[in-house]
Amino acid sequence: MDDQLGVFSNRLQQHGYRLTTARRVILEALLASGGHITADGLVEVVRQQSPGIGRMTVYRTLEILSELGLIRPVYQGTGAAHYILMENGHHHHLVCSGCDRVIEFDECVLEEMGRLISGRFDFQIQGHVVEFFGLCADCRRVSA
């Protein structure tokens, strides 16, 4: 977690943001969550550790981290965005349409596709989030 905190801290400083005590607490809570947490969930965790940190501070920090490409909001049918860590600029999910289970995986074979898309549209890709939808093994067994 210290390595990730260092990456986040460096990126903030590179873009003119200070790593305040409040931001550090928010980052630590975000990283401890595994990077899958709603803004309100993060507010609850942060307030347990530091009751003086307000909701707007958490929301502003999430906005800054999103702008810097360190996290991204994803919507998985729950209504509220879940913020995910963008380690190495990408994040991948398998989402079960039967039980809403989400399986994360790190293997990325999209570099070639990214280069093709980048060239075709003259677009500099900085990261990606991929979600594949289908049925997990448990749901397939139930429906068989």
PLY file of the C-alpha trace (Angstrom):
ply
format ascii 1.0
element vertex 144
property float x
property float y
property float z
element edge 143
property int vertex1
property int vertex2
end_header
0.00 0.00 0.00
2.90 2.37 0.69
4.03 2.04 -2.95
0.57 2.98 -4.22
0.37 5.85 -1.74
3.71 7.09 -3.06
2.46 6.91 -6.66
-0.70 8.84 -5.77
1.27 11.37 -3.72
3.79 11.96 -6.52
1.06 12.42 -9.12
-0.73 14.94 -6.90
2.48 16.91 -6.37
3.36 16.80 -10.09
0.07 18.55 -10.79
0.44 21.18 -8.08
-1.62 19.55 -5.31
-0.34 19.15 -1.78
-0.68 15.88 0.12
-2.58 17.33 3.06
-3.36 15.29 6.14
-6.98 14.96 4.98
-5.96 13.79 1.51
-3.55 11.28 3.02
-6.32 9.81 5.22
-8.66 9.67 2.21
-6.02 8.01 0.03
-5.17 5.46 2.71
-8.86 4.59 3.15
-9.34 4.31 -0.61
-6.31 2.05 -0.98
-7.32 -0.07 2.03
-10.74 -0.61 0.43
-9.07 -2.32 -2.51
-10.25 0.46 -4.75
-13.90 -0.54 -4.92
-15.91 1.86 -2.83
-18.67 4.41 -3.24
-18.11 8.02 -2.30
-20.53 7.66 0.63
-18.79 4.48 1.75
-15.47 6.28 1.66
-16.92 9.17 3.68
-18.01 6.69 6.38
-14.58 5.05 6.55
-12.77 8.39 6.60
-15.04 9.81 9.33
-14.36 6.77 11.53
-10.64 7.52 11.31
-10.81 11.33 11.27
-14.22 12.76 12.23
-13.14 16.29 11.24
-12.83 15.47 7.54
-15.99 16.57 5.79
-17.99 14.99 2.99
-17.05 17.73 0.51
-13.34 17.19 1.16
-13.77 13.52 0.28
-15.80 14.37 -2.85
-13.29 17.01 -4.00
-10.42 14.59 -3.47
-12.22 11.91 -5.52
-12.75 14.48 -8.27
-9.06 15.42 -8.30
-7.95 11.78 -8.34
-10.35 11.10 -11.23
-9.03 14.08 -13.19
-5.48 12.77 -12.71
-6.47 9.29 -13.97
-5.64 7.56 -10.69
-9.21 6.38 -10.14
-12.33 6.11 -12.27
-16.01 5.90 -11.40
-17.84 2.83 -12.66
-21.56 2.13 -12.49
-22.54 -1.48 -11.91
-26.28 -1.29 -11.59
-26.24 -0.10 -7.98
-27.08 3.53 -8.78
-24.00 4.94 -7.08
-20.61 5.13 -8.69
-17.94 2.85 -7.31
-14.46 4.28 -7.54
-11.82 1.91 -8.80
-8.06 2.18 -8.73
-6.46 2.57 -12.13
-3.26 0.65 -11.48
-0.99 0.84 -14.50
-3.66 2.88 -16.30
-6.18 0.07 -16.66
-8.78 -1.96 -14.79
-10.77 -5.05 -15.85
-13.96 -6.75 -14.67
-16.08 -9.76 -15.47
-19.64 -8.90 -14.40
-22.18 -11.68 -13.93
-25.61 -10.76 -15.31
-27.19 -13.40 -13.07
-25.92 -12.56 -9.59
-24.07 -9.23 -10.17
-20.81 -10.79 -8.99
-17.77 -8.82 -10.15
-14.49 -10.62 -10.82
-11.41 -8.46 -11.26
-8.52 -9.54 -13.42
-5.20 -7.88 -14.15
-4.18 -9.52 -17.41
-4.29 -6.92 -20.17
-4.04 -7.85 -23.81
-5.47 -4.60 -25.11
-2.25 -2.74 -25.89
-2.40 -3.55 -29.62
-6.06 -2.58 -29.79
-5.21 0.67 -28.01
-2.52 1.48 -30.55
-4.91 0.81 -33.44
-7.67 2.95 -31.94
-5.22 5.68 -31.02
-3.90 5.87 -34.57
-7.29 5.65 -36.24
-8.82 8.47 -34.24
-5.66 10.49 -33.54
-6.34 10.08 -29.84
-3.81 9.74 -27.01
-5.10 6.95 -24.77
-4.16 7.34 -21.11
-5.94 4.34 -19.67
-8.97 2.08 -19.95
-11.66 0.28 -17.98
-13.05 -2.92 -19.49
-16.10 -4.83 -18.34
-17.24 -8.09 -19.87
-20.78 -9.20 -19.06
-21.98 -12.78 -18.93
-22.75 -15.60 -16.50
-20.41 -16.89 -13.83
-19.94 -20.63 -13.31
-22.41 -20.74 -10.38
-25.19 -19.04 -12.36
-24.57 -21.29 -15.38
-24.94 -24.37 -13.13
-28.21 -23.06 -11.69
-29.68 -22.32 -15.11
-28.61 -25.68 -16.60
0 1
1 2
2 3
3 4
4 5
5 6
6 7
7 8
8 9
9 10
10 11
11 12
12 13
13 14
14 15
15 16
16 17
17 18
18 19
19 20
20 21
21 22
22 23
23 24
24 25
25 26
26 27
27 28
28 29
29 30
30 31
31 32
32 33
33 34
34 35
35 36
36 37
37 38
38 39
39 40
40 41
41 42
42 43
43 44
44 45
45 46
46 47
47 48
48 49
49 50
50 51
51 52
52 53
53 54
54 55
55 56
56 57
57 58
58 59
59 60
60 61
61 62
62 63
63 64
64 65
65 66
66 67
67 68
68 69
69 70
70 71
71 72
72 73
73 74
74 75
75 76
76 77
77 78
78 79
79 80
80 81
81 82
82 83
83 84
84 85
85 86
86 87
87 88
88 89
89 90
90 91
91 92
92 93
93 94
94 95
95 96
96 97
97 98
98 99
99 100
100 101
101 102
102 103
103 104
104 105
105 106
106 107
107 108
108 109
109 110
110 111
111 112
112 113
113 114
114 115
115 116
116 117
117 118
118 119
119 120
120 121
121 122
122 123
123 124
124 125
125 126
126 127
127 128
128 129
129 130
130 131
131 132
132 133
133 134
134 135
135 136
136 137
137 138
138 139
139 140
140 141
141 142
142 143
